[in-house]
Amino acid sequence: MGVTGAGKSTIGRLLAEALHLPFVDGDQYHDESSITKMRDGVPLTDDDRAAWLARLHQVLAVHPGGIVLAASALSRGSRDALGAGLDAIRYVLLRGDADVIARRLEQRVDHFAGVELLASQLALLDPPPDAIVLDVDAPPATVVARALDALASRP
């Protein structure tokens, strides 16, 4: 989980590979109207996110053996919708300096969410108290290694 540009897709793919679990990028489940809003730099509302979260909840529900899902999940309400009725969800929060993330967003190509959304996402971010929090300033392999260590140390 984390704001746009934090590295959710990159770290998620590598983490899924290391855990031998399927990987799902939540961005693939946004509807066209939400993608258009984000492409235009307009933050999504809770109403915009509701159907997306319901689709992601279904993805989680059909993978009882585990899955790595990359999704912003910035608010408690979003996480409640994602995990409703499901057990053993662990959150890995990718967090970094806003300037570092903004530079990443400015360099990113072929993605609908740009730097215009960063401030609103940072304002919305309400980390879960039990999240594994990792600094994204480190190389991806280091972030994944830290995630694996943290996941292994928690029941």
C-alpha distance (Angstrom), angle and dihedral (degrees) to the residues before:
residue distance angle dihedral
M1 . . .
G2 3.78 . .
V3 3.75 145.9 .
T4 3.76 123.5 -50.4
G5 3.78 111.0 -73.6
A6 3.81 95.0 23.7
G7 3.80 91.6 115.4
K8 3.80 101.6 -103.0
S9 3.81 94.7 147.3
T10 3.79 95.8 44.1
I11 3.80 95.8 44.9
G12 3.80 92.3 38.4
R13 3.80 93.4 55.5
L14 3.80 92.2 48.1
L15 3.79 92.8 45.2
A16 3.81 92.2 49.0
E17 3.79 90.0 50.5
A18 3.81 91.8 50.3
L19 3.82 91.5 47.8
H20 3.83 93.5 43.1
L21 3.78 90.2 -124.3
P22 3.80 132.4 131.1
F23 3.80 116.7 -94.7
V24 3.80 124.0 -141.6
D25 3.79 123.6 -174.5
G26 3.79 108.3 -146.5
D27 3.80 90.8 -151.7
Q28 3.80 88.2 74.1
Y29 3.81 89.8 64.5
H30 3.81 99.1 57.1
D31 3.79 115.4 111.9
E32 3.79 120.4 -121.3
S33 3.80 94.9 -104.1
S34 3.80 91.3 55.6
I35 3.79 91.6 46.9
T36 3.81 89.7 51.2
K37 3.81 91.6 50.4
M38 3.79 92.6 49.6
R39 3.80 92.4 44.8
D40 3.82 86.8 54.5
G41 3.82 90.3 50.8
V42 3.80 94.6 -108.5
P43 3.83 114.4 140.0
L44 3.79 116.8 -126.9
T45 3.79 120.9 -112.0
D46 3.78 125.7 -137.4
D47 3.81 87.4 -101.0
D48 3.82 90.1 54.1
R49 3.80 90.5 51.1
A50 3.82 98.1 46.1
A51 3.82 99.1 84.9
W52 3.82 91.2 40.3
L53 3.79 91.0 53.1
A54 3.81 90.9 47.3
R55 3.81 90.1 53.4
L56 3.81 91.1 48.8
H57 3.80 90.7 47.8
Q58 3.79 88.5 56.7
V59 3.80 90.4 50.2
L60 3.80 89.9 53.5
A61 3.79 92.0 45.5
V62 3.81 94.1 55.9
H63 3.82 92.3 52.7
P64 3.81 103.6 63.1
G65 3.82 90.2 157.6
G66 3.78 91.4 62.1
I67 3.75 141.0 -83.1
V68 3.78 138.2 -164.5
L69 3.78 109.5 -126.5
A70 3.80 122.3 -172.0
A71 3.79 108.5 -150.9
S72 3.77 134.4 139.4
A73 3.85 94.1 -121.2
L74 3.80 87.8 173.4
S75 3.79 99.7 159.6
R76 3.77 133.3 51.3
G77 3.80 88.9 -120.8
S78 3.80 90.8 56.6
R79 3.79 91.7 49.2
D80 3.82 91.2 46.9
A81 3.82 89.6 54.3
L82 3.81 92.3 46.6
G83 3.77 95.6 49.5
A84 3.81 103.0 33.2
G85 3.80 107.2 145.5
L86 3.80 93.9 -4.6
D87 3.79 126.5 117.0
A88 3.78 133.9 -141.5
I89 3.77 101.8 19.1
R90 3.77 112.6 165.2
Y91 3.77 122.5 -164.2
V92 3.78 122.9 -147.2
L93 3.79 108.2 -167.3
L94 3.78 114.4 -155.5
R95 3.76 106.1 -154.2
G96 3.77 132.4 174.1
D97 3.74 146.0 152.9
A98 3.82 111.0 -61.3
D99 3.81 91.3 -128.5
V100 3.81 91.8 53.9
I101 3.79 91.8 49.3
A102 3.82 91.8 45.4
R103 3.82 90.1 54.1
R104 3.80 89.6 50.8
L105 3.79 90.7 51.2
E106 3.78 92.4 49.1
Q107 3.82 89.7 54.0
R108 3.80 96.1 43.6
V109 3.79 117.9 105.0
D110 3.79 132.2 -165.8
H111 3.80 96.1 23.6
F112 3.78 127.6 115.2
A113 3.81 97.9 -142.9
G114 3.77 114.8 76.2
V115 3.76 140.4 176.3
E116 3.83 91.0 -78.6
L117 3.82 89.0 75.2
L118 3.79 97.4 50.0
A119 3.82 99.1 86.6
S120 3.81 93.2 49.9
Q121 3.79 91.7 47.5
L122 3.79 92.9 48.8
A123 3.81 88.7 50.7
L124 3.80 91.1 50.5
L125 3.81 95.3 46.8
D126 3.80 110.5 116.2
P127 3.81 105.5 169.0
P128 3.79 117.6 -145.9
P129 3.81 111.1 -112.8
D130 3.81 92.0 -124.1
A131 3.81 96.6 47.0
I132 3.76 121.5 128.6
V133 3.80 100.9 -123.4
L134 3.79 117.5 -153.5
D135 3.78 130.0 -177.8
V136 3.80 111.3 -124.7
D137 3.79 94.3 -156.2
A138 3.82 87.9 87.6
P139 3.82 122.0 83.7
P140 3.84 114.0 -85.5
A141 3.82 93.6 -108.9
T142 3.81 89.7 55.0
V143 3.80 92.6 47.8
V144 3.82 90.4 50.6
A145 3.81 92.2 47.7
R146 3.80 89.7 51.7
A147 3.80 90.7 47.9
L148 3.81 91.5 51.0
D149 3.82 91.3 49.3
A150 3.80 92.0 48.9
L151 3.81 93.4 46.1
A152 3.80 91.4 49.5
S153 3.79 92.0 51.7
R154 3.81 94.3 54.6
P155 3.78 124.9 74.9
